[in-house]
Amino acid sequence: MTEFFIYSKRCFINDKFIESTLHIKNNKIHCIHSGIYKASKIPFLDYTNLIVMPGIIDAHVHINEPGRETWEGFDTATKAAAIGGVTTLIEMPLNASPVTTNIDAFKLKQEASKGKLHVNCGFYGGVIPSNKADIEGLINAGVFGIKGFLTHSGIDEFPNVSKTDLEAIAPILKQYNIPLLLHCELADDNVPEVVNPKSYHEYIQSRPQHWETNAINLALEIQKQFDIKVHIVHLSASAGIERIKQRKEKTDKLTVETCPQYLYFNAEEIPDASPIFKCAPPIREKANNDKLWTFLLDDGFNFLASDHSPAPPERKQLESGDFFKAWGGISGLQFTLPVVYSESKKRGLQIEKLISLLTKKPAEFLGIDSEKGALVAGFDADITVWDDLEELVISEDSIQHKHKATPYLNEMVFGKVIHTFVNGAHVVENSKLKNLRAGRILLKE
């Protein structure tokens, strides 16, 4: 369909629910009518009691193509995204081979994605100690930010950077007003010796909160020194909150995200020998995660993102149960909405705020809020339709990721995505994939 109407009593417009009819035409929201509106010969989709909202924007996703397609590729990742109501994702630079640290690698990644995008996809570039000369070229080629690790990334081709490396590229980022995204862990030897590699408690102790806070201190120092945009990815340590709050009071160039796994799971519930839960930084104790929720309820986080980082079962050490040998990453791109919504119901986070954290806020961070992230006439017709009352069990049959192993398997959650529209195409209908390859490559202008 190139032209149709979408009606609901619960269209999320201007940060509130309004009975409306969206007129979709030529891949865009052509106009919005108050209440119910029909016209002859134009298809009318009646979603009366379902929530109709902007498509989810996931600004932190790892896809492993080219080079590591056995982990995850664009085809499976973007199918999972669509089923989960995600219409736009931004892909990280380090899990493909080659890593996205120069123009040639960036071109290879774009080429690898062609014909496989079922949702929209943009990209970040990466900073490593040896590629200062490549940063400006990556920015001009259209990356949405530059990502760096302050500790080992898990990928040898993507080594961590130092303060000196960041100081070298900061003037370039300042010139182009492009954000620096940092994995904030600074490793040191102030950790206990590992006795039982299958112990989740020992795994947490091996990546303590002070690793995060020391790295956050460095990130804030760089932000202040050069007055650049700095984004702290996947905050898990509540000990970092107060210093982030203090710096945010003085600048609007500091942003921070957290992820569903830190809001949904608690360390006390994670059994030993279960590295399906391993991520870095780790899922911490309930007392810590309660503080993350307080920060979220106080509007401290700029947005939420999945940090989807899949790996084959053998890389996750599912048979051995060894946390220290396992790949550190949570497979969860498909489940962000129901997982966070289910916990939000318990915590008192208003659904309007949750929707904003998944749509409008990441669009603002990425600078695509003039075309995505809201239901506005003239915007791209990226739309998610879901039932907030439906309870479901996450089953293996429903998972679209390349590998079915995920800590969310068999979890009972609320909120089922029923329809997903990408650039006006009805990609998911009645929770099933319908139209494929509707996504497009996004480049930062």
C-alpha positions in Angstrom: 0.0 0.0 0.0 1.3 3.4 -0.9 -1.6 5.2 0.7 -3.7 4.2 3.7 -5.1 5.3 7.1 -4.2 4.1 10.6 -6.8 4.8 13.3 -6.5 4.4 17.1 -8.0 5.9 20.2 -4.4 5.8 21.5 -2.1 7.5 19.0 1.0 8.8 20.8 1.2 12.4 19.6 2.9 15.3 21.3 3.8 13.1 24.3 0.3 12.1 25.0 -2.4 9.7 23.8 -4.9 11.2 21.4 -7.7 9.6 19.3 -6.4 10.2 15.8 -6.2 8.9 12.2 -2.9 8.9 10.5 -2.9 9.4 6.8 0.1 7.6 5.3 1.1 8.5 1.8 4.3 7.9 -0.2 6.2 6.5 2.8 5.4 9.6 5.0 2.9 10.7 7.5 0.9 12.8 5.1 -1.4 14.4 7.7 -3.0 13.6 11.0 -6.8 13.9 11.5 -8.4 14.3 14.9 -10.6 11.4 15.8 -11.8 8.8 13.3 -11.5 9.7 9.6 -12.2 7.7 6.5 -12.1 8.4 2.8 -13.5 6.2 0.0 -11.1 3.8 -1.8 -8.3 4.4 0.7 -7.6 1.4 2.9 -8.4 2.0 6.6 -6.6 0.1 9.3 -8.5 0.1 12.6 -6.3 -0.4 15.6 -8.9 1.1 18.0 -7.5 0.0 21.4 -3.9 -0.7 20.4 -1.1 1.8 21.1 0.1 3.5 17.9 3.4 5.2 18.4 6.6 6.2 16.5 8.9 3.3 15.6 11.4 2.4 18.3 15.0 3.7 17.6 17.7 1.5 19.1 20.9 3.6 19.1 23.2 0.7 20.3 23.2 -2.5 18.4 26.1 -4.9 17.4 25.7 -6.7 14.1 28.6 -8.9 13.0 28.6 -8.5 9.3 30.8 -8.7 7.3 33.2 -11.2 8.6 31.4 -12.7 11.6 28.0 -13.5 10.0 27.9 -16.8 12.0 27.3 -14.6 15.1 24.6 -12.3 13.6 24.0 -10.7 10.2 21.9 -7.8 8.9 19.2 -10.1 7.7 18.4 -11.8 11.1 19.2 -8.8 13.2 16.8 -6.5 11.3 14.1 -9.1 11.2 14.3 -9.4 15.0 14.2 -5.6 15.2 11.1 -5.4 13.1 9.3 -8.0 15.2 10.2 -6.1 18.3 8.8 -2.8 16.9 12.3 -1.3 16.2 12.2 0.6 12.9 15.7 2.2 13.1 18.9 1.0 14.6 22.5 2.3 14.7 25.2 -0.4 14.4 28.4 -0.4 16.4 31.9 -0.5 14.7 33.7 -3.3 16.4 32.1 -6.8 15.9 32.4 -7.0 12.2 35.6 -8.0 10.4 37.1 -5.6 9.4 36.2 -3.3 12.2 34.8 0.1 11.1 37.8 2.3 11.8 38.4 3.6 8.3 36.6 4.5 5.1 37.3 1.3 3.3 35.8 -0.8 6.1 32.8 1.5 6.3 32.1 1.0 2.6 32.4 -2.8 3.0 29.9 -2.7 5.9 27.4 -0.7 3.9 27.8 -3.0 0.9 27.3 -6.1 3.2 24.0 -4.6 4.4 22.4 -4.1 1.0 19.3 -6.1 0.3 19.2 -7.3 3.9 17.8 -4.4 5.8 14.2 -4.9 7.0 14.5 -1.7 9.2 16.5 1.4 8.8 20.2 1.2 9.7 22.9 3.8 10.5 26.4 3.3 11.7 29.0 4.5 14.1 32.7 4.7 13.4 35.4 3.6 15.8 38.5 5.1 17.4 41.5 3.0 18.1 45.1 4.1 19.0 46.3 4.1 15.3 43.5 5.8 13.4 43.4 9.5 14.2 43.9 10.2 10.5 40.7 8.2 9.6 38.3 10.0 12.0 37.5 13.0 9.8 36.9 10.7 6.8 34.5 8.5 8.7 32.6 11.6 9.9 32.3 13.0 6.4 31.2 9.6 5.1 28.1 9.7 7.4 28.7 7.9 10.7 26.5 9.1 13.6 29.3 9.1 16.2 32.7 7.8 17.1 32.9 4.9 19.6 35.8 4.0 21.8 36.6 1.5 24.5 38.6 2.4 27.6 39.2 -1.3 28.4 39.8 -4.3 26.1 36.8 -4.6 23.7 36.9 -8.4 23.3 38.0 -7.9 19.7 41.7 -7.7 19.2 41.4 -5.6 16.1 39.6 -2.9 18.2 42.0 -2.1 21.0 41.2 0.3 23.8 42.2 3.9 23.7 43.9 6.1 26.2 43.4 9.7 27.3 46.1 10.8 24.9 44.2 9.1 22.0 41.0 10.9 22.9 42.7 14.2 23.3 44.1 13.8 19.8 40.7 13.3 18.1 38.6 15.7 20.4 39.3 18.8 18.2 37.9 16.9 15.2 34.8 15.9 17.0 34.4 19.5 18.2 34.7 20.8 14.7 31.9 18.5 13.4 29.8 18.4 16.6 29.9 14.6 16.5 29.5 12.6 19.8 32.2 10.5 21.3 30.7 7.3 22.7 32.6 5.6 25.4 32.6 2.1 26.9 33.4 3.3 30.4 35.5 0.7 32.2 39.1 1.3 33.2 40.8 -2.0 34.1 43.2 -2.3 37.0 44.7 -5.0 39.2 42.5 -4.1 42.2 40.3 -7.2 41.8 40.2 -10.5 43.6 41.9 -13.6 42.2 39.5 -15.9 40.4 38.9 -19.1 42.2 35.8 -20.4 40.5 35.3 -19.2 36.9 31.7 -20.5 37.0 30.7 -18.2 39.9 28.7 -15.2 38.9 29.6 -13.4 42.1 33.3 -13.7 41.2 32.5 -12.4 37.7 31.0 -9.2 39.2 33.9 -8.8 41.5 36.2 -9.0 38.5 34.6 -5.9 36.9 33.9 -3.7 40.0 32.1 -0.4 40.1 35.3 1.6 40.4 36.3 0.4 36.9 33.2 2.3 35.6 33.6 5.3 37.9 37.3 5.8 37.0 36.4 5.7 33.4 33.5 8.0 33.8 35.9 10.5 35.5 38.1 10.4 32.4 35.1 10.8 30.1 33.9 13.8 32.0 37.4 15.3 32.0 37.6 15.0 28.2 34.1 16.5 27.8 35.0 19.5 30.0 38.4 20.1 28.5 37.3 20.1 24.9 33.6 21.0 25.3 32.6 18.1 23.0 29.6 15.8 23.0 30.3 12.7 25.2 28.0 9.8 25.5 28.4 7.2 28.2 27.0 3.9 26.9 25.3 1.1 29.0 25.8 2.6 32.5 25.5 -0.2 35.1 27.3 1.2 38.1 25.1 3.4 40.3 28.2 4.8 41.9 28.6 6.8 38.7 25.3 8.5 38.9 26.1 11.5 41.1 29.1 12.7 39.2 27.1 12.4 35.9 24.3 14.4 37.4 26.7 17.1 38.6 28.3 17.5 35.1 24.9 17.4 33.4 23.9 20.5 35.4 26.7 22.4 33.7 26.5 21.1 30.1 24.0 19.7 27.7 26.8 17.9 25.9 26.9 14.9 28.2 24.4 12.1 27.6 24.0 8.6 29.1 22.1 5.5 28.4 21.3 2.2 30.1 20.0 -1.1 28.9 17.1 -3.5 29.6 19.3 -6.1 31.2 20.4 -3.7 33.9 16.8 -2.7 34.6 15.2 -6.2 34.5 17.7 -8.7 36.0 19.5 -8.7 39.3 22.7 -10.4 40.2 21.1 -12.3 43.1 18.9 -14.1 40.6 21.6 -15.2 38.2 22.8 -18.8 38.9 26.4 -19.9 38.6 27.5 -21.5 35.4 25.1 -19.4 33.3 27.1 -17.1 31.1 24.1 -16.4 28.9 23.8 -13.5 31.4 27.3 -12.3 30.9 27.8 -8.8 29.7 30.3 -6.0 30.3 29.9 -4.0 32.4 28.0 -6.7 34.4 24.4 -7.0 35.7 24.8 -5.9 39.3 23.0 -6.4 42.5 19.4 -5.4 43.2 20.4 -2.5 45.5 22.5 -1.1 42.7 19.8 -1.5 40.0 17.2 0.1 42.2 19.3 3.2 42.1 19.5 3.0 38.3 15.7 2.9 38.4 15.6 6.0 40.6 17.8 7.8 38.2 15.6 6.7 35.3 12.4 7.9 37.1 14.1 11.2 37.7 14.8 11.7 34.0 18.5 11.1 34.4 19.0 8.8 31.4 18.8 10.3 28.0 17.4 7.2 26.3 17.4 3.4 26.5 19.1 1.0 24.1 19.5 -2.8 23.8 23.3 -3.2 23.4 22.3 -6.3 21.4 25.6 -8.3 21.2 25.0 -11.8 20.1 27.4 -14.7 19.8 27.2 -18.4 18.9 26.5 -20.8 21.8 30.1 -22.0 21.8 31.4 -18.5 22.2 29.0 -17.9 25.1 30.4 -21.1 26.8 26.9 -22.4 27.5 28.2 -25.9 28.0 31.3 -25.1 30.1 29.5 -22.4 32.2 32.8 -20.4 32.4 32.0 -16.7 32.8 35.6 -15.7 32.2 35.9 -17.4 28.8 32.5 -16.5 27.6 31.7 -13.7 25.1 30.3 -10.8 27.0 27.1 -9.7 25.4 23.3 -9.9 25.8 21.1 -11.0 22.8 18.0 -8.9 23.2 17.3 -6.6 20.3 13.8 -8.0 19.8 12.6 -7.7 23.4 13.4 -4.1 24.6 9.8 -2.9 24.6 8.1 -5.7 26.5 11.0 -6.2 28.9 11.3 -2.6 30.0 7.6 -2.0 29.9 7.0 -5.0 32.2 9.4 -3.7 34.7 8.1 -0.1 34.3 4.6 -1.3 35.4 6.1 -2.4 38.7 8.3 0.7 39.1 5.8 3.4 38.2 7.4 4.7 35.1 4.7 6.3 33.0 4.2 4.7 29.6 4.4 8.1 28.0 8.0 8.6 29.4 8.9 5.1 28.3 7.8 5.7 24.8 9.8 8.9 24.7 13.0 7.1 25.9 12.6 4.6 23.0 11.7 7.0 20.2 11.9 10.8 20.6 15.0 10.9 22.9 17.3 8.7 20.8 16.2 10.5 17.6 17.3 13.8 19.3 20.6 12.2 20.3 21.2 11.1 16.7 20.1 14.3 15.1 17.3 12.6 13.1 14.5 14.2 15.0 13.4 16.2 12.0 12.2 13.1 10.3 11.9 10.3 12.9 11.0 9.7 16.5 7.5 11.2 16.5 4.1 11.0 14.8 4.2 14.3 12.9 3.0 15.3 9.5 5.9 15.1 7.1 7.9 12.6 9.1 8.8 9.1 7.9 6.1 6.6 8.4 8.0 4.5 10.9 5.3 3.2 13.2 4.9 0.6 16.0 1.5 -0.8 17.0 1.4 -2.8 20.2 -0.9 -4.2 22.8 0.1 -3.1 26.3 -2.4 -5.5 27.9 -1.3 -8.7 26.3 0.9 -11.0 28.4 3.2 -13.4 26.6 6.0 -15.8 27.3 9.2 -15.3 25.2 9.5 -18.6 23.4 12.3 -20.0 21.2 9.9 -20.2 18.2 9.3 -16.4 18.4 13.0 -15.4 18.4 14.3 -14.0 15.1 17.9 -13.5 16.2 20.3 -15.9 14.4 20.9 -17.7 17.7 18.0 -18.5 20.1 20.0 -18.3 23.3 19.0 -15.3 25.3 18.5 -14.6 29.0 15.0 -13.5 28.2 13.9 -17.0 27.0 10.8 -18.2 28.9 10.4 -14.8 30.7 6.7 -13.8 31.0 6.3 -10.2 29.9 3.6 -7.6 29.0 3.4 -5.8 25.7 3.2 -7.5 22.4 4.1 -5.8 19.1 1.3 -6.4 16.6 2.3 -4.3 13.6 5.5 -2.5 12.5 5.6 -0.1 9.6 9.0 0.9 8.1 9.0 3.8 5.6 5.3 3.2 5.2 5.7 -0.5 4.4 3.7 -3.0 6.6 6.7 -5.1 7.6 5.1 -6.9 10.5 1.4 -7.8 10.4 -0.3 -9.6 13.3 3.2 -10.2 14.9 4.4 -12.0 11.7 6.9 -10.8 9.1 5.0 -9.7 6.0 7.1 -7.4 3.8 10.9 -7.5 3.7 13.7 -5.2 2.7 11.8 -2.0 3.5 14.7 -0.5 5.5 17.3 1.9 4.1 20.8 2.9 5.0 21.0 6.1 7.1 23.9 8.4 6.8 24.5 11.4 9.0 24.4 14.6 7.0 
